[in-house]
Amino acid sequence: MVSRKGVCFVKVERGKKQKVNINEAKQEDFEQLPGIGPSIAKKIIEYREQNGKFTSIDELQEVKGIGEAKFENIKEYIMVK
């Protein structure tokens, strides 16, 4: 995934778009998502460590700092696996 001027591009491998798996993503992976900086990326990882794997992308909204608007901006770039 590449971020340029607030626009997020999904990484393409072997002709397929690759979404960020929020259950395995590292801080730098989260920081490539639109509107996610170091502080929120860290909160996502802390939430995952304390609560276990996400069961759906909607659960990401339980993380402090991820409201409805921010979630709407990133949902097309994320997945759970």
Secondary structure, 3 states (H helix, E strand, C coil): CEEECCEEECEEECCEEECEECCCCCHHHHHCCCCCCHHHHHHHHHHHHHHCCCCCHHHHHHCCCCCHHHHHHHHHHEECC
